[in-house]
């Protein structure tokens, strides 16, 4: 049962072959037996209550039960949830219980999904390996000596290990796509503003975007249907008509033009990753697509641009954690200023402190123009590179494809003492986030990353703004022709 897709589980629930209560109990048993450290908070009684409510909806003929009613889901611990702890992977919020639900959680509750628990993540979503969590690292289910990727490592590991059929995640610079790639599952970051950020603990407000991780593109389409939509509580939310992201899944790929950026296949790309990605591109040619050589010349600038803009926004967003209103407060202090200093020194981990310091520096007087404003100008040029390839009457291609990560998952601890090496792992995902474009990762093979086992490789698919339905169609057709997405760790 735990290996089935959301579509299959929905049919079983509808046909009364299994109840929502039985299904959630099955996954809770798997979570209890897991040693991946993917979950931070599980409350079987809260889950049971939601499952029983879903069963009541399913029992009413002609009622309001939808395709997701009764299906279990787990939430990245960056989304606040009423009744569950929401920690953002930080000591600062170790015991925080929100009085309200994030918009994403609200939408899935309205759809009748059943919450299994909260998922581990890099502290305040800052990291590429899920090693900065105050509650310890998540382990990759394919090889427990390896990282799962970050910051949504708990989400990707839980879906890969079949601890949950679906999970929410967030992507600031690649934090849906990269862990999906390293764990061999499917994940999509929609166009910036498509999913409400209300109740999502902020890291970098102009970059943060929620999205789903699941086994298949078809599953992700179902989840996006529920997740997206305008929210007046979020000033960055897009006012667009609702869309059925699964409406185009069955279109064939004849005539599809796939842009292959030269910059994605240069020095630094591991041979085993390139081999798997090239094989996937060859499969798309068999499905009727045409490969087009393109250039995204500003790709190499995405790392310095991102690591100016994101820390700058983080330093502002995290100023609210001062020990006054909520969260951790130092036990011993002399005065208010001393309380601020000790609270933040004790409550934040090393990576968060590093980014706050960098962000405060680039926003300081005398450096704002030289660093922050210049980074924003280059960000616009990066977006223009994509528009030249994907938009207008002279567009070169319909979608762009390449690797998600330059390597397969690395060993736990390998890059802990080298922050720059961690940052370089996002070289192929950052530019898409800076441009606000939709992008996704789908499993496309394995590489030789460790002594114990092969480790997954993901194929990245990038589209123009609001082109999620096309990306999901392209991914679905590939998954109909291959079985990489069906493989699961032992």
GUBA-255192 format. One record per residue (C-alpha): residue number from 1; residue in three letters; x, y, z. Coordinates in steps of 0.25 Angstrom, whole numbers, plus 5000, padded with zeros to 4 digits. Layout:
// GUBA-255192
[NUM; 'ALA'; [X; Y; Z]]
...
//
This chain:
// GUBA-255192
[1; 'UNK'; [5000; 5000; 5000]]
[2; 'UNK'; [5011; 5010; 5003]]
[3; 'UNK'; [5017; 5008; 4989]]
[4; 'UNK'; [5004; 5013; 4982]]
[5; 'UNK'; [5003; 5027; 4976]]
[6; 'UNK'; [4993; 5038; 4980]]
[7; 'UNK'; [4984; 5034; 4969]]
[8; 'UNK'; [4984; 5019; 4973]]
[9; 'UNK'; [4982; 5022; 4987]]
[10; 'UNK'; [4970; 5032; 4984]]
[11; 'UNK'; [4963; 5021; 4976]]
[12; 'UNK'; [4965; 5011; 4987]]
[13; 'UNK'; [4959; 5021; 4997]]
[14; 'UNK'; [4947; 5024; 4988]]
[15; 'UNK'; [4944; 5009; 4986]]
[16; 'UNK'; [4945; 5006; 5001]]
[17; 'UNK'; [4957; 4996; 4999]]
[18; 'UNK'; [4963; 5004; 5011]]
[19; 'UNK'; [4959; 5015; 5020]]
[20; 'UNK'; [4967; 5028; 5023]]
[21; 'UNK'; [4969; 5023; 5037]]
[22; 'UNK'; [4975; 5010; 5033]]
[23; 'UNK'; [4984; 5017; 5022]]
[24; 'UNK'; [4989; 5027; 5032]]
[25; 'UNK'; [4992; 5016; 5043]]
[26; 'UNK'; [5000; 5009; 5032]]
[27; 'UNK'; [5009; 5021; 5030]]
[28; 'UNK'; [5010; 5024; 5045]]
[29; 'UNK'; [5016; 5010; 5047]]
[30; 'UNK'; [5026; 5012; 5036]]
[31; 'UNK'; [5030; 5025; 5042]]
[32; 'UNK'; [5032; 5019; 5056]]
[33; 'UNK'; [5041; 5008; 5050]]
[34; 'UNK'; [5049; 5018; 5042]]
[35; 'UNK'; [5063; 5023; 5047]]
[36; 'UNK'; [5065; 5034; 5036]]
[37; 'UNK'; [5062; 5046; 5046]]
[38; 'UNK'; [5052; 5051; 5035]]
[39; 'UNK'; [5041; 5054; 5045]]
[40; 'UNK'; [5042; 5064; 5056]]
[41; 'UNK'; [5028; 5063; 5062]]
[42; 'UNK'; [5017; 5052; 5061]]
[43; 'UNK'; [5004; 5052; 5068]]
[44; 'UNK'; [4996; 5039; 5065]]
[45; 'UNK'; [4984; 5045; 5072]]
[46; 'UNK'; [4983; 5057; 5063]]
[47; 'UNK'; [4986; 5049; 5051]]
[48; 'UNK'; [4975; 5039; 5055]]
[49; 'UNK'; [4965; 5050; 5057]]
[50; 'UNK'; [4967; 5056; 5043]]
[51; 'UNK'; [4966; 5042; 5037]]
[52; 'UNK'; [4953; 5039; 5043]]
[53; 'UNK'; [4948; 5053; 5038]]
[54; 'UNK'; [4953; 5049; 5024]]
[55; 'UNK'; [4946; 5036; 5025]]
[56; 'UNK'; [4933; 5043; 5029]]
[57; 'UNK'; [4934; 5051; 5017]]
[58; 'UNK'; [4937; 5039; 5008]]
[59; 'UNK'; [4925; 5032; 5013]]
[60; 'UNK'; [4915; 5043; 5008]]
[61; 'UNK'; [4911; 5039; 4994]]
[62; 'UNK'; [4911; 5052; 4985]]
[63; 'UNK'; [4918; 5059; 4997]]
[64; 'UNK'; [4930; 5069; 4996]]
[65; 'UNK'; [4941; 5058; 4996]]
[66; 'UNK'; [4951; 5061; 4986]]
[67; 'UNK'; [4963; 5053; 4980]]
[68; 'UNK'; [4972; 5056; 4992]]
[69; 'UNK'; [4962; 5053; 5003]]
[70; 'UNK'; [4967; 5043; 5012]]
[71; 'UNK'; [4982; 5043; 5007]]
[72; 'UNK'; [4993; 5045; 5017]]
[73; 'UNK'; [5003; 5056; 5015]]
[74; 'UNK'; [5014; 5062; 5024]]
[75; 'UNK'; [5018; 5076; 5025]]
[76; 'UNK'; [5032; 5082; 5025]]
[77; 'UNK'; [5034; 5089; 5038]]
[78; 'UNK'; [5035; 5103; 5032]]
[79; 'UNK'; [5020; 5103; 5030]]
[80; 'UNK'; [5013; 5107; 5043]]
[81; 'UNK'; [5002; 5097; 5048]]
[82; 'UNK'; [4992; 5099; 5058]]
[83; 'UNK'; [4993; 5088; 5069]]
[84; 'UNK'; [5007; 5083; 5064]]
[85; 'UNK'; [5020; 5088; 5068]]
[86; 'UNK'; [5027; 5097; 5057]]
[87; 'UNK'; [5042; 5099; 5059]]
[88; 'UNK'; [5048; 5102; 5046]]
[89; 'UNK'; [5059; 5093; 5050]]
[90; 'UNK'; [5064; 5103; 5060]]
[91; 'UNK'; [5066; 5103; 5075]]
[92; 'UNK'; [5060; 5117; 5074]]
[93; 'UNK'; [5046; 5111; 5072]]
[94; 'UNK'; [5048; 5097; 5078]]
[95; 'UNK'; [5035; 5098; 5086]]
[96; 'UNK'; [5027; 5107; 5078]]
[97; 'UNK'; [5013; 5103; 5075]]
[98; 'UNK'; [5006; 5112; 5065]]
[99; 'UNK'; [4991; 5117; 5068]]
[100; 'UNK'; [4988; 5117; 5053]]
[101; 'UNK'; [4991; 5109; 5040]]
[102; 'UNK'; [4999; 5113; 5028]]
[103; 'UNK'; [4991; 5116; 5016]]
[104; 'UNK'; [4997; 5103; 5009]]
[105; 'UNK'; [4993; 5095; 5021]]
[106; 'UNK'; [4979; 5101; 5021]]
[107; 'UNK'; [4977; 5097; 5007]]
[108; 'UNK'; [4981; 5083; 5009]]
[109; 'UNK'; [4972; 5082; 5021]]
[110; 'UNK'; [4961; 5087; 5013]]
[111; 'UNK'; [4964; 5076; 5002]]
[112; 'UNK'; [4963; 5066; 5013]]
[113; 'UNK'; [4977; 5061; 5014]]
[114; 'UNK'; [4982; 5055; 5027]]
[115; 'UNK'; [4994; 5061; 5034]]
[116; 'UNK'; [5005; 5050; 5038]]
[117; 'UNK'; [5014; 5060; 5045]]
[118; 'UNK'; [5025; 5071; 5043]]
[119; 'UNK'; [5038; 5068; 5035]]
[120; 'UNK'; [5052; 5072; 5038]]
[121; 'UNK'; [5059; 5083; 5030]]
[122; 'UNK'; [5071; 5091; 5030]]
[123; 'UNK'; [5070; 5102; 5041]]
[124; 'UNK'; [5061; 5113; 5035]]
[125; 'UNK'; [5063; 5106; 5022]]
[126; 'UNK'; [5077; 5110; 5021]]
[127; 'UNK'; [5086; 5099; 5015]]
[128; 'UNK'; [5088; 5089; 5004]]
[129; 'UNK'; [5090; 5076; 5012]]
[130; 'UNK'; [5079; 5076; 5024]]
[131; 'UNK'; [5091; 5076; 5033]]
[132; 'UNK'; [5089; 5090; 5040]]
[133; 'UNK'; [5076; 5086; 5047]]
[134; 'UNK'; [5077; 5087; 5062]]
[135; 'UNK'; [5070; 5073; 5063]]
[136; 'UNK'; [5081; 5066; 5055]]
[137; 'UNK'; [5083; 5063; 5041]]
[138; 'UNK'; [5073; 5055; 5032]]
[139; 'UNK'; [5079; 5042; 5026]]
[140; 'UNK'; [5078; 5039; 5011]]
[141; 'UNK'; [5069; 5026; 5010]]
[142; 'UNK'; [5077; 5021; 4998]]
[143; 'UNK'; [5090; 5021; 5007]]
[144; 'UNK'; [5089; 5025; 5021]]
[145; 'UNK'; [5103; 5030; 5021]]
[146; 'UNK'; [5099; 5041; 5011]]
[147; 'UNK'; [5092; 5054; 5012]]
[148; 'UNK'; [5078; 5055; 5006]]
[149; 'UNK'; [5080; 5069; 5001]]
[150; 'UNK'; [5074; 5082; 5007]]
[151; 'UNK'; [5067; 5090; 5012]]
[152; 'UNK'; [5055; 5080; 5009]]
[153; 'UNK'; [5063; 5068; 5012]]
[154; 'UNK'; [5052; 5062; 5022]]
[155; 'UNK'; [5042; 5064; 5011]]
[156; 'UNK'; [5050; 5057; 5001]]
[157; 'UNK'; [5055; 5046; 5010]]
[158; 'UNK'; [5041; 5043; 5015]]
[159; 'UNK'; [5035; 5041; 5001]]
[160; 'UNK'; [5047; 5033; 4996]]
[161; 'UNK'; [5046; 5024; 5008]]
[162; 'UNK'; [5031; 5022; 5006]]
[163; 'UNK'; [5028; 5028; 5020]]
[164; 'UNK'; [5018; 5038; 5014]]
[165; 'UNK'; [5012; 5038; 5000]]
[166; 'UNK'; [5014; 5053; 4998]]
[167; 'UNK'; [5020; 5064; 5006]]
[168; 'UNK'; [5021; 5080; 5005]]
[169; 'UNK'; [5034; 5086; 5003]]
[170; 'UNK'; [5040; 5100; 5000]]
[171; 'UNK'; [5050; 5105; 4990]]
[172; 'UNK'; [5058; 5118; 4992]]
[173; 'UNK'; [5070; 5114; 4983]]
[174; 'UNK'; [5067; 5100; 4980]]
[175; 'UNK'; [5062; 5094; 4993]]
[176; 'UNK'; [5051; 5085; 4986]]
[177; 'UNK'; [5059; 5081; 4974]]
[178; 'UNK'; [5072; 5078; 4980]]
[179; 'UNK'; [5067; 5068; 4991]]
[180; 'UNK'; [5057; 5062; 4981]]
[181; 'UNK'; [5069; 5059; 4972]]
[182; 'UNK'; [5078; 5054; 4983]]
[183; 'UNK'; [5067; 5045; 4988]]
[184; 'UNK'; [5061; 5040; 4975]]
[185; 'UNK'; [5047; 5046; 4976]]
[186; 'UNK'; [5039; 5057; 4968]]
[187; 'UNK'; [5038; 5071; 4973]]
[188; 'UNK'; [5033; 5084; 4966]]
[189; 'UNK'; [5036; 5099; 4970]]
[190; 'UNK'; [5024; 5106; 4963]]
[191; 'UNK'; [5025; 5121; 4958]]
[192; 'UNK'; [5028; 5130; 4969]]
[193; 'UNK'; [5015; 5136; 4975]]
[194; 'UNK'; [5007; 5124; 4971]]
[195; 'UNK'; [5007; 5118; 4985]]
[196; 'UNK'; [5004; 5126; 4997]]
[197; 'UNK'; [5015; 5129; 5007]]
[198; 'UNK'; [5005; 5133; 5018]]
[199; 'UNK'; [5009; 5124; 5030]]
[200; 'UNK'; [5022; 5120; 5023]]
[201; 'UNK'; [5034; 5124; 5033]]
[202; 'UNK'; [5042; 5134; 5024]]
[203; 'UNK'; [5056; 5132; 5020]]
[204; 'UNK'; [5057; 5141; 5007]]
[205; 'UNK'; [5044; 5147; 5004]]
[206; 'UNK'; [5046; 5150; 4989]]
[207; 'UNK'; [5051; 5136; 4987]]
[208; 'UNK'; [5043; 5126; 4996]]
[209; 'UNK'; [5033; 5118; 4989]]
[210; 'UNK'; [5025; 5106; 4994]]
[211; 'UNK'; [5023; 5093; 4985]]
[212; 'UNK'; [5021; 5078; 4986]]
[213; 'UNK'; [5029; 5066; 4987]]
[214; 'UNK'; [5023; 5053; 4983]]
[215; 'UNK'; [5026; 5040; 4975]]
[216; 'UNK'; [5022; 5045; 4961]]
[217; 'UNK'; [5019; 5057; 4953]]
[218; 'UNK'; [5004; 5052; 4953]]
[219; 'UNK'; [5004; 5053; 4968]]
[220; 'UNK'; [5010; 5067; 4968]]
[221; 'UNK'; [4999; 5072; 4958]]
[222; 'UNK'; [4989; 5067; 4968]]
[223; 'UNK'; [4996; 5074; 4980]]
[224; 'UNK'; [4998; 5087; 4972]]
[225; 'UNK'; [4983; 5088; 4969]]
[226; 'UNK'; [4981; 5089; 4984]]
[227; 'UNK'; [4993; 5097; 4987]]
[228; 'UNK'; [4992; 5109; 4978]]
[229; 'UNK'; [4983; 5121; 4977]]
[230; 'UNK'; [4982; 5135; 4981]]
[231; 'UNK'; [4983; 5139; 4996]]
[232; 'UNK'; [4981; 5153; 5000]]
[233; 'UNK'; [4989; 5151; 5013]]
[234; 'UNK'; [5001; 5150; 5004]]
[235; 'UNK'; [5006; 5162; 4997]]
[236; 'UNK'; [5014; 5154; 4987]]
[237; 'UNK'; [5002; 5145; 4983]]
[238; 'UNK'; [4998; 5145; 4969]]
[239; 'UNK'; [4984; 5148; 4965]]
[240; 'UNK'; [4982; 5137; 4954]]
[241; 'UNK'; [4970; 5128; 4951]]
[242; 'UNK'; [4971; 5114; 4956]]
[243; 'UNK'; [4977; 5104; 4947]]
[244; 'UNK'; [4976; 5089; 4946]]
[245; 'UNK'; [4991; 5085; 4945]]
[246; 'UNK'; [4988; 5071; 4941]]
[247; 'UNK'; [4980; 5075; 4928]]
[248; 'UNK'; [4992; 5074; 4919]]
[249; 'UNK'; [4998; 5061; 4925]]
[250; 'UNK'; [4995; 5053; 4913]]
[251; 'UNK'; [5000; 5062; 4901]]
[252; 'UNK'; [5011; 5055; 4893]]
[253; 'UNK'; [5024; 5062; 4892]]
[254; 'UNK'; [5026; 5062; 4877]]
[255; 'UNK'; [5031; 5076; 4873]]
[256; 'UNK'; [5036; 5080; 4887]]
[257; 'UNK'; [5049; 5088; 4887]]
[258; 'UNK'; [5058; 5085; 4899]]
[259; 'UNK'; [5068; 5095; 4902]]
[260; 'UNK'; [5081; 5089; 4907]]
[261; 'UNK'; [5090; 5100; 4913]]
[262; 'UNK'; [5105; 5099; 4910]]
[263; 'UNK'; [5108; 5105; 4924]]
[264; 'UNK'; [5101; 5093; 4931]]
[265; 'UNK'; [5111; 5083; 4925]]
[266; 'UNK'; [5124; 5089; 4928]]
[267; 'UNK'; [5135; 5087; 4938]]
[268; 'UNK'; [5130; 5082; 4952]]
[269; 'UNK'; [5119; 5073; 4946]]
[270; 'UNK'; [5122; 5059; 4951]]
[271; 'UNK'; [5123; 5049; 4940]]
[272; 'UNK'; [5113; 5039; 4945]]
[273; 'UNK'; [5102; 5051; 4947]]
[274; 'UNK'; [5105; 5055; 4933]]
[275; 'UNK'; [5103; 5041; 4927]]
[276; 'UNK'; [5090; 5039; 4934]]
[277; 'UNK'; [5085; 5053; 4929]]
[278; 'UNK'; [5090; 5051; 4915]]
[279; 'UNK'; [5083; 5037; 4915]]
[280; 'UNK'; [5070; 5044; 4919]]
[281; 'UNK'; [5071; 5055; 4908]]
[282; 'UNK'; [5073; 5043; 4898]]
[283; 'UNK'; [5060; 5037; 4903]]
[284; 'UNK'; [5053; 5050; 4901]]
[285; 'UNK'; [5058; 5050; 4886]]
[286; 'UNK'; [5052; 5036; 4885]]
[287; 'UNK'; [5039; 5042; 4890]]
[288; 'UNK'; [5039; 5053; 4879]]
[289; 'UNK'; [5046; 5064; 4885]]
[290; 'UNK'; [5057; 5072; 4879]]
[291; 'UNK'; [5070; 5077; 4886]]
[292; 'UNK'; [5074; 5091; 4884]]
[293; 'UNK'; [5088; 5096; 4889]]
[294; 'UNK'; [5086; 5109; 4897]]
[295; 'UNK'; [5094; 5118; 4906]]
[296; 'UNK'; [5091; 5124; 4919]]
[297; 'UNK'; [5103; 5132; 4921]]
[298; 'UNK'; [5100; 5138; 4934]]
[299; 'UNK'; [5099; 5124; 4941]]
[300; 'UNK'; [5112; 5126; 4948]]
[301; 'UNK'; [5108; 5139; 4954]]
[302; 'UNK'; [5096; 5133; 4961]]
[303; 'UNK'; [5104; 5128; 4973]]
[304; 'UNK'; [5110; 5141; 4977]]
[305; 'UNK'; [5096; 5148; 4974]]
[306; 'UNK'; [5088; 5139; 4982]]
[307; 'UNK'; [5098; 5139; 4994]]
[308; 'UNK'; [5096; 5154; 4995]]
[309; 'UNK'; [5081; 5155; 4993]]
[310; 'UNK'; [5077; 5143; 5001]]
[311; 'UNK'; [5085; 5147; 5014]]
[312; 'UNK'; [5081; 5161; 5013]]
[313; 'UNK'; [5067; 5157; 5013]]
[314; 'UNK'; [5069; 5147; 5024]]
[315; 'UNK'; [5076; 5157; 5033]]
[316; 'UNK'; [5064; 5166; 5032]]
[317; 'UNK'; [5054; 5154; 5034]]
[318; 'UNK'; [5061; 5148; 5045]]
[319; 'UNK'; [5062; 5161; 5053]]
[320; 'UNK'; [5048; 5157; 5059]]
[321; 'UNK'; [5054; 5146; 5067]]
[322; 'UNK'; [5059; 5154; 5079]]
[323; 'UNK'; [5053; 5146; 5091]]
[324; 'UNK'; [5043; 5157; 5094]]
[325; 'UNK'; [5030; 5151; 5087]]
[326; 'UNK'; [5032; 5137; 5085]]
[327; 'UNK'; [5042; 5126; 5083]]
[328; 'UNK'; [5055; 5124; 5091]]
[329; 'UNK'; [5059; 5134; 5102]]
[330; 'UNK'; [5073; 5133; 5109]]
[331; 'UNK'; [5071; 5130; 5124]]
[332; 'UNK'; [5082; 5139; 5129]]
[333; 'UNK'; [5084; 5154; 5125]]
[334; 'UNK'; [5087; 5167; 5130]]
[335; 'UNK'; [5078; 5177; 5122]]
[336; 'UNK'; [5070; 5177; 5109]]
[337; 'UNK'; [5082; 5178; 5100]]
[338; 'UNK'; [5089; 5167; 5107]]
[339; 'UNK'; [5076; 5158; 5106]]
[340; 'UNK'; [5075; 5161; 5091]]
[341; 'UNK'; [5090; 5157; 5089]]
[342; 'UNK'; [5090; 5144; 5097]]
[343; 'UNK'; [5076; 5140; 5092]]
[344; 'UNK'; [5081; 5140; 5078]]
[345; 'UNK'; [5095; 5135; 5081]]
[346; 'UNK'; [5088; 5123; 5088]]
[347; 'UNK'; [5076; 5121; 5079]]
[348; 'UNK'; [5082; 5122; 5065]]
[349; 'UNK'; [5092; 5111; 5059]]
[350; 'UNK'; [5105; 5114; 5052]]
[351; 'UNK'; [5099; 5115; 5037]]
[352; 'UNK'; [5088; 5124; 5041]]
[353; 'UNK'; [5098; 5133; 5049]]
[354; 'UNK'; [5107; 5133; 5037]]
[355; 'UNK'; [5096; 5138; 5027]]
[356; 'UNK'; [5091; 5148; 5037]]
[357; 'UNK'; [5105; 5154; 5038]]
[358; 'UNK'; [5107; 5154; 5023]]
[359; 'UNK'; [5093; 5160; 5021]]
[360; 'UNK'; [5095; 5171; 5031]]
[361; 'UNK'; [5109; 5174; 5024]]
[362; 'UNK'; [5103; 5176; 5010]]
[363; 'UNK'; [5092; 5184; 5015]]
[364; 'UNK'; [5101; 5193; 5023]]
[365; 'UNK'; [5104; 5208; 5020]]
[366; 'UNK'; [5115; 5209; 5009]]
[367; 'UNK'; [5112; 5195; 5004]]
[368; 'UNK'; [5098; 5195; 5000]]
[369; 'UNK'; [5100; 5200; 4986]]
[370; 'UNK'; [5113; 5192; 4984]]
[371; 'UNK'; [5107; 5179; 4988]]
[372; 'UNK'; [5092; 5178; 4989]]
[373; 'UNK'; [5087; 5188; 4978]]
[374; 'UNK'; [5098; 5182; 4969]]
[375; 'UNK'; [5093; 5168; 4972]]
[376; 'UNK'; [5079; 5172; 4968]]
[377; 'UNK'; [5083; 5178; 4955]]
[378; 'UNK'; [5090; 5165; 4951]]
[379; 'UNK'; [5078; 5157; 4956]]
[380; 'UNK'; [5070; 5164; 4945]]
[381; 'UNK'; [5081; 5160; 4935]]
[382; 'UNK'; [5079; 5146; 4939]]
[383; 'UNK'; [5064; 5146; 4937]]
[384; 'UNK'; [5067; 5153; 4923]]
[385; 'UNK'; [5075; 5141; 4919]]
[386; 'UNK'; [5064; 5131; 4922]]
[387; 'UNK'; [5054; 5140; 4914]]
[388; 'UNK'; [5063; 5141; 4902]]
[389; 'UNK'; [5062; 5126; 4902]]
[390; 'UNK'; [5048; 5123; 4906]]
[391; 'UNK'; [5039; 5135; 4902]]
[392; 'UNK'; [5036; 5144; 4890]]
[393; 'UNK'; [5034; 5141; 4875]]
[394; 'UNK'; [5049; 5137; 4874]]
[395; 'UNK'; [5049; 5128; 4886]]
[396; 'UNK'; [5059; 5117; 4885]]
[397; 'UNK'; [5052; 5106; 4892]]
[398; 'UNK'; [5040; 5102; 4900]]
[399; 'UNK'; [5047; 5096; 4912]]
[400; 'UNK'; [5061; 5095; 4918]]
[401; 'UNK'; [5067; 5083; 4923]]
[402; 'UNK'; [5080; 5079; 4930]]
[403; 'UNK'; [5085; 5074; 4943]]
[404; 'UNK'; [5079; 5078; 4957]]
[405; 'UNK'; [5092; 5076; 4965]]
[406; 'UNK'; [5107; 5075; 4960]]
[407; 'UNK'; [5108; 5062; 4968]]
[408; 'UNK'; [5100; 5051; 4974]]
[409; 'UNK'; [5098; 5052; 4989]]
[410; 'UNK'; [5111; 5054; 4997]]
[411; 'UNK'; [5114; 5047; 5010]]
[412; 'UNK'; [5109; 5053; 5023]]
[413; 'UNK'; [5120; 5063; 5029]]
[414; 'UNK'; [5128; 5064; 5016]]
[415; 'UNK'; [5125; 5079; 5014]]
[416; 'UNK'; [5121; 5083; 5028]]
[417; 'UNK'; [5134; 5091; 5030]]
[418; 'UNK'; [5134; 5097; 5016]]
[419; 'UNK'; [5121; 5106; 5014]]
[420; 'UNK'; [5126; 5110; 5000]]
[421; 'UNK'; [5126; 5095; 4995]]
[422; 'UNK'; [5112; 5094; 5000]]
[423; 'UNK'; [5108; 5107; 4993]]
[424; 'UNK'; [5113; 5102; 4980]]
[425; 'UNK'; [5104; 5090; 4980]]
[426; 'UNK'; [5093; 5099; 4976]]
[427; 'UNK'; [5100; 5105; 4964]]
[428; 'UNK'; [5089; 5099; 4954]]
[429; 'UNK'; [5077; 5103; 4963]]
[430; 'UNK'; [5079; 5117; 4968]]
[431; 'UNK'; [5077; 5124; 4954]]
[432; 'UNK'; [5063; 5118; 4953]]
[433; 'UNK'; [5060; 5123; 4967]]
[434; 'UNK'; [5066; 5137; 4964]]
[435; 'UNK'; [5057; 5138; 4952]]
[436; 'UNK'; [5045; 5133; 4959]]
[437; 'UNK'; [5043; 5122; 4948]]
[438; 'UNK'; [5036; 5109; 4951]]
[439; 'UNK'; [5046; 5097; 4951]]
[440; 'UNK'; [5045; 5082; 4955]]
[441; 'UNK'; [5053; 5070; 4957]]
[442; 'UNK'; [5050; 5056; 4953]]
[443; 'UNK'; [5058; 5043; 4955]]
[444; 'UNK'; [5067; 5039; 4943]]
[445; 'UNK'; [5077; 5029; 4948]]
[446; 'UNK'; [5088; 5026; 4958]]
[447; 'UNK'; [5102; 5030; 4960]]
[448; 'UNK'; [5114; 5024; 4968]]
[449; 'UNK'; [5114; 5033; 4980]]
[450; 'UNK'; [5118; 5024; 4991]]
[451; 'UNK'; [5124; 5011; 4996]]
[452; 'UNK'; [5110; 5005; 5001]]
[453; 'UNK'; [5101; 5008; 4989]]
[454; 'UNK'; [5097; 5015; 4977]]
[455; 'UNK'; [5091; 5029; 4979]]
[456; 'UNK'; [5080; 5036; 4971]]
[457; 'UNK'; [5082; 5046; 4960]]
[458; 'UNK'; [5071; 5056; 4956]]
[459; 'UNK'; [5068; 5063; 4943]]
[460; 'UNK'; [5064; 5078; 4944]]
[461; 'UNK'; [5053; 5083; 4935]]
[462; 'UNK'; [5051; 5098; 4935]]
[463; 'UNK'; [5040; 5106; 4928]]
[464; 'UNK'; [5035; 5120; 4926]]
[465; 'UNK'; [5026; 5127; 4936]]
[466; 'UNK'; [5012; 5120; 4938]]
[467; 'UNK'; [5017; 5108; 4930]]
[468; 'UNK'; [5016; 5097; 4941]]
[469; 'UNK'; [5005; 5089; 4933]]
[470; 'UNK'; [5015; 5087; 4922]]
[471; 'UNK'; [5026; 5083; 4931]]
[472; 'UNK'; [5017; 5073; 4938]]
[473; 'UNK'; [5013; 5068; 4924]]
[474; 'UNK'; [5028; 5067; 4920]]
[475; 'UNK'; [5031; 5059; 4933]]
[476; 'UNK'; [5019; 5050; 4932]]
[477; 'UNK'; [5022; 5046; 4918]]
[478; 'UNK'; [5037; 5042; 4922]]
[479; 'UNK'; [5032; 5035; 4934]]
[480; 'UNK'; [5022; 5027; 4925]]
[481; 'UNK'; [5034; 5023; 4917]]
[482; 'UNK'; [5044; 5020; 4928]]
[483; 'UNK'; [5043; 5014; 4942]]
[484; 'UNK'; [5053; 5022; 4950]]
[485; 'UNK'; [5042; 5028; 4958]]
[486; 'UNK'; [5037; 5015; 4963]]
[487; 'UNK'; [5050; 5010; 4969]]
[488; 'UNK'; [5051; 5011; 4984]]
[489; 'UNK'; [5062; 5009; 4994]]
[490; 'UNK'; [5062; 4995; 5001]]
//
